[in-house]
Amino acid sequence: MSDPRAAAKAIDALRRGWPIAVNGLGLLAVETADPDRLHAFEDADLLISAGRAATLKLANQREAATPDAPVLVERAAWIDLAAATALADPQFDLATPLKGPYRALPLSDPTPAAAALRLARIAGLLPAFFTGDPARAEVTLTPADIDAHEDPDRLRLAVRARLPVTYAEDAEIAAFRSPESADEHIALLIGRPTGEPPLVRLHSECLTGDVLGSLKCDCGPQLAQAIRAIAAEGWGVLLYLRQEGRGIGLVNKLRAYALQDQGFDTVDANTRLGFAVDARDFGVAARMLRLLGQDRVRLLTNNPAKVSGLQAKGVTVIERVPHFLPPNPHNERYLATKRDRTGHQL
């Protein structure tokens, strides 16, 4: 039986630099480790992702096709904390030439290792760990505990209140949260139900675009235009999903930006960091819509994955409504990558 609280405790431990264990696999996050804690993992090997291992020539083409799959690397004597950090974070590759050669080791059971990399993503950390004695762990958990932590069915409607906003004065806000996660997802209900399927927009959180006005993406203008479009329809829902950076978190998204500055596109940047191209879970959005009593929608999107994600969780998309905004000189390549490599369409 799973314990959803265990994952929340493990996420807190990882961010504090404390060791954890998943199914008997002792783990210390490279990003938050310190020399004293690493001393207890002195003979530890390194767990990284296949996406990162491909950069180090440690994964074949088939393995690298699943960038968030686990790869175990034998820890050479010269791999100290600084070397492990450089090995884990590709944004430093140009500044810190890697020594090598590295040697991959077989994983007797990849399940807990894969769960650990997934937990790192949820925690917003680099997917890289020292492996060691599970007896030193502050928190122990199982892959099923992590599954339970991400279970959208645990999401509950917490509060609703009137919220007039720019472009839609007749609006109401609803907040959703689960007992374990600190992420609170938001719905903005615009207008009044008409009995027809609402126009719905799924908008993933983007601090840089929504708040700071970043020109590297189209998120801020998309958010404003979606509110205008729904208001013009007279009835609809905007879901604001706390899935920054396609589900990898703000800091890792900014690491991807640093890689884009080195010439990689948004897809390659994510996979070099060791994450899936898109780690978002649109089951969360489906759960929110069902809690609002909406299981048939018109979806304002260019992303077919959002359509299939909702329909897989019981929400029928009766129409996909294109959502077009013109590019700017800073996001032209980003928009082209979404079109050519992730299947976005008008």
Beta strands, then each sheet from edge to edge (+ up, - down):
strand 1: 20-22
strand 2: 25-29
strand 3: 46-49
strand 4: 70-73
strand 5: 104-105
strand 6: 129-132
strand 7: 139-141
strand 8: 156-162
strand 9: 171-177
strand 10: 185-191
strand 11: 199-204
strand 12: 235-241
strand 13: 296-300
strand 14: 316-321
sheet 1: 5+ 4- 3+ 6- 2+ 1- 7-
sheet 2: 8+ 9- 10+ 12- 11- 13- 14-
end
